Amino acid sequence: MSNKFIIAQEGFKPLAIVAGIWFVLKFILSCDIIGNLIFLLFIFMAYIFRNPEREIYTSANEIASPIDGKVVAIDSKDGKSFIYVDVSLLDAHLLRSPDDTKIEIESTRHGIHLNPNTKTGKLLNEQIVLDCQSLKLHLLSGVCRFDIIINNTGVVPKGKRFGFFLQGVAKIEIDNNIKIPVKIGDKLLAGESIIAIK
């Protein structure tokens, strides 16, 4: 993903479509009220698809968050710790490498887009599990109809963008022997927030 644009490349097509609709309504059909509403939608979508730069300053023994969002639960089971992160439309949606690591897609499930916090949503929603060596990242899509995009696998430097996740629930799986400094309610920033210390 390019660092050159203030908009993530995943937003180019939907923003171009909305801009085209706005132009037709506003200047060809002279529908000022609806055109203005579409323009406001364009501004909101530009915010959703923003591509912020991040300062990657973590040390070698620190694992950064791969995703933006709010920590809503922390659990431990079978020698693993799980950090549950709620990713809303107001968060930045770019996935970033948590460490200098190799990223592989472990499993993919195509599905629908229901509330991810319901039993049906957990069973039927689109899901991807990524192995990042120091952690596993489970992405469960939400109600917004937008595919989970992974466009950079293999060895990825810490903080580098490797995918896009619009909205839903992220579950970060880490070994129990690794210290987790985050707590419920914390706001995570991908590439900056420290979620584990080796």
PyMOL commands that place a pseudoatom at each C-alpha (Angstrom):
pseudoatom trace, name=CA, resn=MET, resi=1, chain=A, elem=C, hetatm=0, pos=[0.000, 0.000, 0.000]
pseudoatom trace, name=CA, resn=SER, resi=2, chain=A, elem=C, hetatm=0, pos=[1.295, 3.411, -0.883]
pseudoatom trace, name=CA, resn=ASN, resi=3, chain=A, elem=C, hetatm=0, pos=[2.221, 6.012, 1.728]
pseudoatom trace, name=CA, resn=LYS, resi=4, chain=A, elem=C, hetatm=0, pos=[1.871, 8.814, -0.829]
pseudoatom trace, name=CA, resn=PHE, resi=5, chain=A, elem=C, hetatm=0, pos=[-1.887, 9.351, -0.611]
pseudoatom trace, name=CA, resn=ILE, resi=6, chain=A, elem=C, hetatm=0, pos=[-3.992, 10.603, 2.273]
pseudoatom trace, name=CA, resn=ILE, resi=7, chain=A, elem=C, hetatm=0, pos=[-6.674, 8.129, 1.145]
pseudoatom trace, name=CA, resn=ALA, resi=8, chain=A, elem=C, hetatm=0, pos=[-6.062, 4.371, 1.282]
pseudoatom trace, name=CA, resn=GLN, resi=9, chain=A, elem=C, hetatm=0, pos=[-6.073, 2.726, -2.145]
pseudoatom trace, name=CA, resn=GLU, resi=10, chain=A, elem=C, hetatm=0, pos=[-9.042, 0.561, -1.092]
pseudoatom trace, name=CA, resn=GLY, resi=11, chain=A, elem=C, hetatm=0, pos=[-11.122, 3.746, -0.969]
pseudoatom trace, name=CA, resn=PHE, resi=12, chain=A, elem=C, hetatm=0, pos=[-10.375, 4.977, -4.489]
pseudoatom trace, name=CA, resn=LYS, resi=13, chain=A, elem=C, hetatm=0, pos=[-13.192, 3.082, -6.226]
pseudoatom trace, name=CA, resn=PRO, resi=14, chain=A, elem=C, hetatm=0, pos=[-16.033, 3.726, -3.720]
pseudoatom trace, name=CA, resn=LEU, resi=15, chain=A, elem=C, hetatm=0, pos=[-15.064, 7.400, -3.459]
pseudoatom trace, name=CA, resn=ALA, resi=16, chain=A, elem=C, hetatm=0, pos=[-14.964, 7.748, -7.249]
pseudoatom trace, name=CA, resn=ILE, resi=17, chain=A, elem=C, hetatm=0, pos=[-18.462, 6.236, -7.491]
pseudoatom trace, name=CA, resn=VAL, resi=18, chain=A, elem=C, hetatm=0, pos=[-19.883, 8.595, -4.851]
pseudoatom trace, name=CA, resn=ALA, resi=19, chain=A, elem=C, hetatm=0, pos=[-18.143, 11.580, -6.480]
pseudoatom trace, name=CA, resn=GLY, resi=20, chain=A, elem=C, hetatm=0, pos=[-19.667, 10.620, -9.839]
pseudoatom trace, name=CA, resn=ILE, resi=21, chain=A, elem=C, hetatm=0, pos=[-23.153, 10.376, -8.333]
pseudoatom trace, name=CA, resn=TRP, resi=22, chain=A, elem=C, hetatm=0, pos=[-22.674, 13.743, -6.636]
pseudoatom trace, name=CA, resn=PHE, resi=23, chain=A, elem=C, hetatm=0, pos=[-21.567, 15.379, -9.906]
pseudoatom trace, name=CA, resn=VAL, resi=24, chain=A, elem=C, hetatm=0, pos=[-24.569, 14.019, -11.826]
pseudoatom trace, name=CA, resn=LEU, resi=25, chain=A, elem=C, hetatm=0, pos=[-27.086, 15.020, -9.144]
pseudoatom trace, name=CA, resn=LYS, resi=26, chain=A, elem=C, hetatm=0, pos=[-25.609, 18.436, -8.443]
pseudoatom trace, name=CA, resn=PHE, resi=27, chain=A, elem=C, hetatm=0, pos=[-24.594, 19.710, -11.874]
pseudoatom trace, name=CA, resn=ILE, resi=28, chain=A, elem=C, hetatm=0, pos=[-26.587, 17.712, -14.422]
pseudoatom trace, name=CA, resn=LEU, resi=29, chain=A, elem=C, hetatm=0, pos=[-29.906, 17.026, -12.653]
pseudoatom trace, name=CA, resn=SER, resi=30, chain=A, elem=C, hetatm=0, pos=[-29.730, 20.156, -10.424]
pseudoatom trace, name=CA, resn=CYS, resi=31, chain=A, elem=C, hetatm=0, pos=[-30.832, 18.215, -7.323]
pseudoatom trace, name=CA, resn=ASP, resi=32, chain=A, elem=C, hetatm=0, pos=[-29.150, 20.515, -4.833]
pseudoatom trace, name=CA, resn=ILE, resi=33, chain=A, elem=C, hetatm=0, pos=[-30.460, 19.012, -1.582]
pseudoatom trace, name=CA, resn=ILE, resi=34, chain=A, elem=C, hetatm=0, pos=[-29.724, 15.404, -2.504]
pseudoatom trace, name=CA, resn=GLY, resi=35, chain=A, elem=C, hetatm=0, pos=[-26.443, 16.477, -4.101]
pseudoatom trace, name=CA, resn=ASN, resi=36, chain=A, elem=C, hetatm=0, pos=[-25.383, 18.173, -0.874]
pseudoatom trace, name=CA, resn=LEU, resi=37, chain=A, elem=C, hetatm=0, pos=[-26.256, 15.067, 1.115]
pseudoatom trace, name=CA, resn=ILE, resi=38, chain=A, elem=C, hetatm=0, pos=[-24.175, 12.950, -1.268]
pseudoatom trace, name=CA, resn=PHE, resi=39, chain=A, elem=C, hetatm=0, pos=[-21.287, 15.403, -0.839]
pseudoatom trace, name=CA, resn=LEU, resi=40, chain=A, elem=C, hetatm=0, pos=[-21.501, 14.986, 2.936]
pseudoatom trace, name=CA, resn=LEU, resi=41, chain=A, elem=C, hetatm=0, pos=[-21.414, 11.218, 2.404]
pseudoatom trace, name=CA, resn=PHE, resi=42, chain=A, elem=C, hetatm=0, pos=[-18.276, 11.693, 0.278]
pseudoatom trace, name=CA, resn=ILE, resi=43, chain=A, elem=C, hetatm=0, pos=[-16.587, 13.642, 3.101]
pseudoatom trace, name=CA, resn=PHE, resi=44, chain=A, elem=C, hetatm=0, pos=[-17.509, 10.950, 5.641]
pseudoatom trace, name=CA, resn=MET, resi=45, chain=A, elem=C, hetatm=0, pos=[-16.216, 8.199, 3.350]
pseudoatom trace, name=CA, resn=ALA, resi=46, chain=A, elem=C, hetatm=0, pos=[-12.958, 10.107, 2.800]
pseudoatom trace, name=CA, resn=TYR, resi=47, chain=A, elem=C, hetatm=0, pos=[-12.543, 10.087, 6.590]
pseudoatom trace, name=CA, resn=ILE, resi=48, chain=A, elem=C, hetatm=0, pos=[-13.289, 6.353, 6.777]
pseudoatom trace, name=CA, resn=PHE, resi=49, chain=A, elem=C, hetatm=0, pos=[-10.697, 5.568, 4.095]
pseudoatom trace, name=CA, resn=ARG, resi=50, chain=A, elem=C, hetatm=0, pos=[-8.010, 7.883, 5.481]
pseudoatom trace, name=CA, resn=ASN, resi=51, chain=A, elem=C, hetatm=0, pos=[-4.410, 6.688, 5.312]
pseudoatom trace, name=CA, resn=PRO, resi=52, chain=A, elem=C, hetatm=0, pos=[-2.604, 8.125, 8.349]
pseudoatom trace, name=CA, resn=GLU, resi=53, chain=A, elem=C, hetatm=0, pos=[1.143, 7.993, 8.799]
pseudoatom trace, name=CA, resn=ARG, resi=54, chain=A, elem=C, hetatm=0, pos=[2.348, 6.430, 12.045]
pseudoatom trace, name=CA, resn=GLU, resi=55, chain=A, elem=C, hetatm=0, pos=[5.590, 6.784, 13.994]
pseudoatom trace, name=CA, resn=ILE, resi=56, chain=A, elem=C, hetatm=0, pos=[6.982, 3.278, 14.433]
pseudoatom trace, name=CA, resn=TYR, resi=57, chain=A, elem=C, hetatm=0, pos=[9.293, 3.598, 17.446]
pseudoatom trace, name=CA, resn=THR, resi=58, chain=A, elem=C, hetatm=0, pos=[8.801, 0.329, 19.345]
pseudoatom trace, name=CA, resn=SER, resi=59, chain=A, elem=C, hetatm=0, pos=[11.824, -1.700, 20.462]
pseudoatom trace, name=CA, resn=ALA, resi=60, chain=A, elem=C, hetatm=0, pos=[12.666, -5.189, 19.184]
pseudoatom trace, name=CA, resn=ASN, resi=61, chain=A, elem=C, hetatm=0, pos=[11.049, -6.949, 22.163]
pseudoatom trace, name=CA, resn=GLU, resi=62, chain=A, elem=C, hetatm=0, pos=[7.750, -5.048, 21.843]
pseudoatom trace, name=CA, resn=ILE, resi=63, chain=A, elem=C, hetatm=0, pos=[4.852, -6.247, 19.691]
pseudoatom trace, name=CA, resn=ALA, resi=64, chain=A, elem=C, hetatm=0, pos=[2.687, -3.496, 18.221]
pseudoatom trace, name=CA, resn=SER, resi=65, chain=A, elem=C, hetatm=0, pos=[-1.030, -3.658, 17.590]
pseudoatom trace, name=CA, resn=PRO, resi=66, chain=A, elem=C, hetatm=0, pos=[-1.824, -4.787, 14.034]
pseudoatom trace, name=CA, resn=ILE, resi=67, chain=A, elem=C, hetatm=0, pos=[-5.129, -2.899, 14.045]
pseudoatom trace, name=CA, resn=ASP, resi=68, chain=A, elem=C, hetatm=0, pos=[-6.908, 0.213, 15.311]
pseudoatom trace, name=CA, resn=GLY, resi=69, chain=A, elem=C, hetatm=0, pos=[-9.819, -0.204, 17.706]
pseudoatom trace, name=CA, resn=LYS, resi=70, chain=A, elem=C, hetatm=0, pos=[-10.982, -0.440, 21.298]
pseudoatom trace, name=CA, resn=VAL, resi=71, chain=A, elem=C, hetatm=0, pos=[-10.102, -3.352, 23.579]
pseudoatom trace, name=CA, resn=VAL, resi=72, chain=A, elem=C, hetatm=0, pos=[-13.436, -4.790, 24.717]
pseudoatom trace, name=CA, resn=ALA, resi=73, chain=A, elem=C, hetatm=0, pos=[-12.295, -8.050, 26.355]
pseudoatom trace, name=CA, resn=ILE, resi=74, chain=A, elem=C, hetatm=0, pos=[-9.174, -9.969, 27.390]
pseudoatom trace, name=CA, resn=ASP, resi=75, chain=A, elem=C, hetatm=0, pos=[-9.336, -13.714, 27.957]
pseudoatom trace, name=CA, resn=SER, resi=76, chain=A, elem=C, hetatm=0, pos=[-6.999, -16.635, 28.591]
pseudoatom trace, name=CA, resn=LYS, resi=77, chain=A, elem=C, hetatm=0, pos=[-7.477, -20.254, 27.520]
pseudoatom trace, name=CA, resn=ASP, resi=78, chain=A, elem=C, hetatm=0, pos=[-5.292, -23.285, 26.726]
pseudoatom trace, name=CA, resn=GLY, resi=79, chain=A, elem=C, hetatm=0, pos=[-2.021, -21.432, 27.218]
pseudoatom trace, name=CA, resn=LYS, resi=80, chain=A, elem=C, hetatm=0, pos=[-3.099, -18.513, 25.032]
pseudoatom trace, name=CA, resn=SER, resi=81, chain=A, elem=C, hetatm=0, pos=[-4.181, -14.960, 25.784]
pseudoatom trace, name=CA, resn=PHE, resi=82, chain=A, elem=C, hetatm=0, pos=[-6.855, -13.344, 23.625]
pseudoatom trace, name=CA, resn=ILE, resi=83, chain=A, elem=C, hetatm=0, pos=[-7.355, -9.612, 23.148]
pseudoatom trace, name=CA, resn=TYR, resi=84, chain=A, elem=C, hetatm=0, pos=[-10.724, -8.726, 21.572]
pseudoatom trace, name=CA, resn=VAL, resi=85, chain=A, elem=C, hetatm=0, pos=[-10.772, -5.442, 19.674]
pseudoatom trace, name=CA, resn=ASP, resi=86, chain=A, elem=C, hetatm=0, pos=[-13.890, -3.693, 18.404]
pseudoatom trace, name=CA, resn=VAL, resi=87, chain=A, elem=C, hetatm=0, pos=[-13.162, -1.953, 15.105]
pseudoatom trace, name=CA, resn=SER, resi=88, chain=A, elem=C, hetatm=0, pos=[-15.696, 0.783, 14.308]
pseudoatom trace, name=CA, resn=LEU, resi=89, chain=A, elem=C, hetatm=0, pos=[-16.181, 2.912, 11.194]
pseudoatom trace, name=CA, resn=LEU, resi=90, chain=A, elem=C, hetatm=0, pos=[-14.478, 5.820, 12.955]
pseudoatom trace, name=CA, resn=ASP, resi=91, chain=A, elem=C, hetatm=0, pos=[-11.185, 3.924, 13.369]
pseudoatom trace, name=CA, resn=ALA, resi=92, chain=A, elem=C, hetatm=0, pos=[-8.413, 3.879, 10.765]
pseudoatom trace, name=CA, resn=HIS, resi=93, chain=A, elem=C, hetatm=0, pos=[-8.754, 0.568, 8.953]
pseudoatom trace, name=CA, resn=LEU, resi=94, chain=A, elem=C, hetatm=0, pos=[-5.282, -0.277, 7.685]
pseudoatom trace, name=CA, resn=LEU, resi=95, chain=A, elem=C, hetatm=0, pos=[-3.669, -3.434, 9.043]
pseudoatom trace, name=CA, resn=ARG, resi=96, chain=A, elem=C, hetatm=0, pos=[0.000, -3.055, 10.010]
pseudoatom trace, name=CA, resn=SER, resi=97, chain=A, elem=C, hetatm=0, pos=[2.653, -5.639, 10.764]
pseudoatom trace, name=CA, resn=PRO, resi=98, chain=A, elem=C, hetatm=0, pos=[3.005, -6.088, 14.555]
pseudoatom trace, name=CA, resn=ASP, resi=99, chain=A, elem=C, hetatm=0, pos=[6.684, -7.025, 14.316]
pseudoatom trace, name=CA, resn=ASP, resi=100, chain=A, elem=C, hetatm=0, pos=[9.407, -7.703, 11.773]
pseudoatom trace, name=CA, resn=THR, resi=101, chain=A, elem=C, hetatm=0, pos=[7.702, -10.929, 10.893]
pseudoatom trace, name=CA, resn=LYS, resi=102, chain=A, elem=C, hetatm=0, pos=[6.412, -13.306, 8.274]
pseudoatom trace, name=CA, resn=ILE, resi=103, chain=A, elem=C, hetatm=0, pos=[2.679, -12.951, 7.673]
pseudoatom trace, name=CA, resn=GLU, resi=104, chain=A, elem=C, hetatm=0, pos=[0.703, -15.883, 6.270]
pseudoatom trace, name=CA, resn=ILE, resi=105, chain=A, elem=C, hetatm=0, pos=[-2.994, -16.432, 5.686]
pseudoatom trace, name=CA, resn=GLU, resi=106, chain=A, elem=C, hetatm=0, pos=[-3.879, -19.465, 7.788]
pseudoatom trace, name=CA, resn=SER, resi=107, chain=A, elem=C, hetatm=0, pos=[-7.536, -19.735, 6.836]
pseudoatom trace, name=CA, resn=THR, resi=108, chain=A, elem=C, hetatm=0, pos=[-10.222, -17.837, 4.953]
pseudoatom trace, name=CA, resn=ARG, resi=109, chain=A, elem=C, hetatm=0, pos=[-14.000, -18.138, 5.176]
pseudoatom trace, name=CA, resn=HIS, resi=110, chain=A, elem=C, hetatm=0, pos=[-16.220, -16.229, 2.785]
pseudoatom trace, name=CA, resn=GLY, resi=111, chain=A, elem=C, hetatm=0, pos=[-19.508, -15.281, 4.335]
pseudoatom trace, name=CA, resn=ILE, resi=112, chain=A, elem=C, hetatm=0, pos=[-22.170, -12.679, 4.954]
pseudoatom trace, name=CA, resn=HIS, resi=113, chain=A, elem=C, hetatm=0, pos=[-22.174, -9.479, 7.011]
pseudoatom trace, name=CA, resn=LEU, resi=114, chain=A, elem=C, hetatm=0, pos=[-24.230, -9.725, 10.206]
pseudoatom trace, name=CA, resn=ASN, resi=115, chain=A, elem=C, hetatm=0, pos=[-23.611, -8.361, 13.687]
pseudoatom trace, name=CA, resn=PRO, resi=116, chain=A, elem=C, hetatm=0, pos=[-20.308, -10.068, 14.644]
pseudoatom trace, name=CA, resn=ASN, resi=117, chain=A, elem=C, hetatm=0, pos=[-21.290, -10.172, 18.315]
pseudoatom trace, name=CA, resn=THR, resi=118, chain=A, elem=C, hetatm=0, pos=[-24.161, -12.585, 17.692]
pseudoatom trace, name=CA, resn=LYS, resi=119, chain=A, elem=C, hetatm=0, pos=[-23.888, -16.372, 17.477]
pseudoatom trace, name=CA, resn=THR, resi=120, chain=A, elem=C, hetatm=0, pos=[-25.131, -16.337, 13.872]
pseudoatom trace, name=CA, resn=GLY, resi=121, chain=A, elem=C, hetatm=0, pos=[-22.625, -13.637, 12.904]
pseudoatom trace, name=CA, resn=LYS, resi=122, chain=A, elem=C, hetatm=0, pos=[-19.741, -15.608, 14.422]
pseudoatom trace, name=CA, resn=LEU, resi=123, chain=A, elem=C, hetatm=0, pos=[-20.782, -18.655, 12.407]
pseudoatom trace, name=CA, resn=LEU, resi=124, chain=A, elem=C, hetatm=0, pos=[-21.616, -17.029, 9.062]
pseudoatom trace, name=CA, resn=ASN, resi=125, chain=A, elem=C, hetatm=0, pos=[-19.654, -13.792, 8.685]
pseudoatom trace, name=CA, resn=GLU, resi=126, chain=A, elem=C, hetatm=0, pos=[-16.568, -13.463, 6.528]
pseudoatom trace, name=CA, resn=GLN, resi=127, chain=A, elem=C, hetatm=0, pos=[-13.442, -14.380, 8.475]
pseudoatom trace, name=CA, resn=ILE, resi=128, chain=A, elem=C, hetatm=0, pos=[-9.680, -14.511, 7.950]
pseudoatom trace, name=CA, resn=VAL, resi=129, chain=A, elem=C, hetatm=0, pos=[-7.032, -15.884, 10.325]
pseudoatom trace, name=CA, resn=LEU, resi=130, chain=A, elem=C, hetatm=0, pos=[-3.496, -14.536, 9.863]
pseudoatom trace, name=CA, resn=ASP, resi=131, chain=A, elem=C, hetatm=0, pos=[-0.369, -16.093, 11.344]
pseudoatom trace, name=CA, resn=CYS, resi=132, chain=A, elem=C, hetatm=0, pos=[2.101, -13.338, 12.239]
pseudoatom trace, name=CA, resn=GLN, resi=133, chain=A, elem=C, hetatm=0, pos=[4.537, -15.642, 14.113]
pseudoatom trace, name=CA, resn=SER, resi=134, chain=A, elem=C, hetatm=0, pos=[4.473, -13.615, 17.359]
pseudoatom trace, name=CA, resn=LEU, resi=135, chain=A, elem=C, hetatm=0, pos=[0.665, -13.603, 17.296]
pseudoatom trace, name=CA, resn=LYS, resi=136, chain=A, elem=C, hetatm=0, pos=[-2.379, -14.752, 15.359]
pseudoatom trace, name=CA, resn=LEU, resi=137, chain=A, elem=C, hetatm=0, pos=[-4.925, -12.240, 14.122]
pseudoatom trace, name=CA, resn=HIS, resi=138, chain=A, elem=C, hetatm=0, pos=[-8.539, -13.402, 13.682]
pseudoatom trace, name=CA, resn=LEU, resi=139, chain=A, elem=C, hetatm=0, pos=[-10.653, -10.917, 11.698]
pseudoatom trace, name=CA, resn=LEU, resi=140, chain=A, elem=C, hetatm=0, pos=[-14.441, -11.288, 11.749]
pseudoatom trace, name=CA, resn=SER, resi=141, chain=A, elem=C, hetatm=0, pos=[-16.296, -8.871, 9.466]
pseudoatom trace, name=CA, resn=GLY, resi=142, chain=A, elem=C, hetatm=0, pos=[-19.164, -6.715, 10.690]
pseudoatom trace, name=CA, resn=VAL, resi=143, chain=A, elem=C, hetatm=0, pos=[-22.382, -5.438, 9.150]
pseudoatom trace, name=CA, resn=CYS, resi=144, chain=A, elem=C, hetatm=0, pos=[-20.663, -3.215, 6.551]
pseudoatom trace, name=CA, resn=ARG, resi=145, chain=A, elem=C, hetatm=0, pos=[-20.447, -5.015, 3.220]
pseudoatom trace, name=CA, resn=PHE, resi=146, chain=A, elem=C, hetatm=0, pos=[-16.753, -4.654, 2.456]
pseudoatom trace, name=CA, resn=ASP, resi=147, chain=A, elem=C, hetatm=0, pos=[-14.327, -7.533, 1.949]
pseudoatom trace, name=CA, resn=ILE, resi=148, chain=A, elem=C, hetatm=0, pos=[-11.349, -8.106, 4.232]
pseudoatom trace, name=CA, resn=ILE, resi=149, chain=A, elem=C, hetatm=0, pos=[-8.354, -7.293, 2.027]
pseudoatom trace, name=CA, resn=ILE, resi=150, chain=A, elem=C, hetatm=0, pos=[-4.886, -8.798, 2.546]
pseudoatom trace, name=CA, resn=ASN, resi=151, chain=A, elem=C, hetatm=0, pos=[-2.453, -7.534, -0.088]
pseudoatom trace, name=CA, resn=ASN, resi=152, chain=A, elem=C, hetatm=0, pos=[0.978, -8.025, 1.444]
pseudoatom trace, name=CA, resn=THR, resi=153, chain=A, elem=C, hetatm=0, pos=[2.122, -11.368, 2.866]
pseudoatom trace, name=CA, resn=GLY, resi=154, chain=A, elem=C, hetatm=0, pos=[5.532, -12.899, 3.455]
pseudoatom trace, name=CA, resn=VAL, resi=155, chain=A, elem=C, hetatm=0, pos=[8.156, -11.011, 5.473]
pseudoatom trace, name=CA, resn=VAL, resi=156, chain=A, elem=C, hetatm=0, pos=[6.732, -7.614, 6.402]
pseudoatom trace, name=CA, resn=PRO, resi=157, chain=A, elem=C, hetatm=0, pos=[8.656, -4.975, 8.441]
pseudoatom trace, name=CA, resn=LYS, resi=158, chain=A, elem=C, hetatm=0, pos=[7.114, -3.694, 11.657]
pseudoatom trace, name=CA, resn=GLY, resi=159, chain=A, elem=C, hetatm=0, pos=[4.470, -1.047, 11.054]
pseudoatom trace, name=CA, resn=LYS, resi=160, chain=A, elem=C, hetatm=0, pos=[4.197, -1.612, 7.299]
pseudoatom trace, name=CA, resn=ARG, resi=161, chain=A, elem=C, hetatm=0, pos=[0.674, -1.763, 5.903]
pseudoatom trace, name=CA, resn=PHE, resi=162, chain=A, elem=C, hetatm=0, pos=[-0.424, -5.219, 4.745]
pseudoatom trace, name=CA, resn=GLY, resi=163, chain=A, elem=C, hetatm=0, pos=[-4.221, -5.133, 4.530]
pseudoatom trace, name=CA, resn=PHE, resi=164, chain=A, elem=C, hetatm=0, pos=[-7.530, -3.405, 5.103]
pseudoatom trace, name=CA, resn=PHE, resi=165, chain=A, elem=C, hetatm=0, pos=[-10.334, -4.267, 7.553]
pseudoatom trace, name=CA, resn=LEU, resi=166, chain=A, elem=C, hetatm=0, pos=[-13.318, -1.924, 7.503]
pseudoatom trace, name=CA, resn=GLN, resi=167, chain=A, elem=C, hetatm=0, pos=[-15.405, -2.940, 10.502]
pseudoatom trace, name=CA, resn=GLY, resi=168, chain=A, elem=C, hetatm=0, pos=[-16.010, -5.854, 12.850]
pseudoatom trace, name=CA, resn=VAL, resi=169, chain=A, elem=C, hetatm=0, pos=[-14.169, -7.711, 15.613]
pseudoatom trace, name=CA, resn=ALA, resi=170, chain=A, elem=C, hetatm=0, pos=[-10.473, -8.559, 15.723]
pseudoatom trace, name=CA, resn=LYS, resi=171, chain=A, elem=C, hetatm=0, pos=[-9.208, -11.262, 18.061]
pseudoatom trace, name=CA, resn=ILE, resi=172, chain=A, elem=C, hetatm=0, pos=[-5.468, -11.167, 18.771]
pseudoatom trace, name=CA, resn=GLU, resi=173, chain=A, elem=C, hetatm=0, pos=[-4.054, -14.473, 20.016]
pseudoatom trace, name=CA, resn=ILE, resi=174, chain=A, elem=C, hetatm=0, pos=[-0.748, -14.401, 21.933]
pseudoatom trace, name=CA, resn=ASP, resi=175, chain=A, elem=C, hetatm=0, pos=[1.147, -17.004, 23.995]
pseudoatom trace, name=CA, resn=ASN, resi=176, chain=A, elem=C, hetatm=0, pos=[0.476, -16.760, 27.739]
pseudoatom trace, name=CA, resn=ASN, resi=177, chain=A, elem=C, hetatm=0, pos=[4.182, -16.393, 28.551]
pseudoatom trace, name=CA, resn=ILE, resi=178, chain=A, elem=C, hetatm=0, pos=[4.275, -13.003, 26.818]
pseudoatom trace, name=CA, resn=LYS, resi=179, chain=A, elem=C, hetatm=0, pos=[3.394, -9.979, 28.955]
pseudoatom trace, name=CA, resn=ILE, resi=180, chain=A, elem=C, hetatm=0, pos=[0.300, -8.050, 27.855]
pseudoatom trace, name=CA, resn=PRO, resi=181, chain=A, elem=C, hetatm=0, pos=[0.311, -4.400, 29.027]
pseudoatom trace, name=CA, resn=VAL, resi=182, chain=A, elem=C, hetatm=0, pos=[-3.094, -3.443, 27.581]
pseudoatom trace, name=CA, resn=LYS, resi=183, chain=A, elem=C, hetatm=0, pos=[-6.366, -3.452, 29.486]
pseudoatom trace, name=CA, resn=ILE, resi=184, chain=A, elem=C, hetatm=0, pos=[-10.075, -3.349, 28.679]
pseudoatom trace, name=CA, resn=GLY, resi=185, chain=A, elem=C, hetatm=0, pos=[-11.108, 0.068, 27.396]
pseudoatom trace, name=CA, resn=ASP, resi=186, chain=A, elem=C, hetatm=0, pos=[-7.712, 0.916, 25.877]
pseudoatom trace, name=CA, resn=LYS, resi=187, chain=A, elem=C, hetatm=0, pos=[-7.694, 2.528, 22.429]
pseudoatom trace, name=CA, resn=LEU, resi=188, chain=A, elem=C, hetatm=0, pos=[-5.218, 0.829, 20.098]
pseudoatom trace, name=CA, resn=LEU, resi=189, chain=A, elem=C, hetatm=0, pos=[-3.406, 2.431, 17.170]
pseudoatom trace, name=CA, resn=ALA, resi=190, chain=A, elem=C, hetatm=0, pos=[-1.950, 0.044, 14.612]
pseudoatom trace, name=CA, resn=GLY, resi=191, chain=A, elem=C, hetatm=0, pos=[1.852, 0.157, 14.529]
pseudoatom trace, name=CA, resn=GLU, resi=192, chain=A, elem=C, hetatm=0, pos=[2.087, 2.396, 17.600]
pseudoatom trace, name=CA, resn=SER, resi=193, chain=A, elem=C, hetatm=0, pos=[0.251, 0.841, 20.562]
pseudoatom trace, name=CA, resn=ILE, resi=194, chain=A, elem=C, hetatm=0, pos=[2.217, -1.878, 22.388]
pseudoatom trace, name=CA, resn=ILE, resi=195, chain=A, elem=C, hetatm=0, pos=[0.039, -4.932, 23.014]
pseudoatom trace, name=CA, resn=ALA, resi=196, chain=A, elem=C, hetatm=0, pos=[2.719, -7.405, 24.158]
pseudoatom trace, name=CA, resn=ILE, resi=197, chain=A, elem=C, hetatm=0, pos=[6.299, -7.493, 25.465]
pseudoatom trace, name=CA, resn=LYS, resi=198, chain=A, elem=C, hetatm=0, pos=[8.434, -10.562, 24.742]
for i in range(1, 198): cmd.bond("trace and resi %d" % i, "trace and resi %d" % (i + 1))
show_as sticks, trace
zoom trace
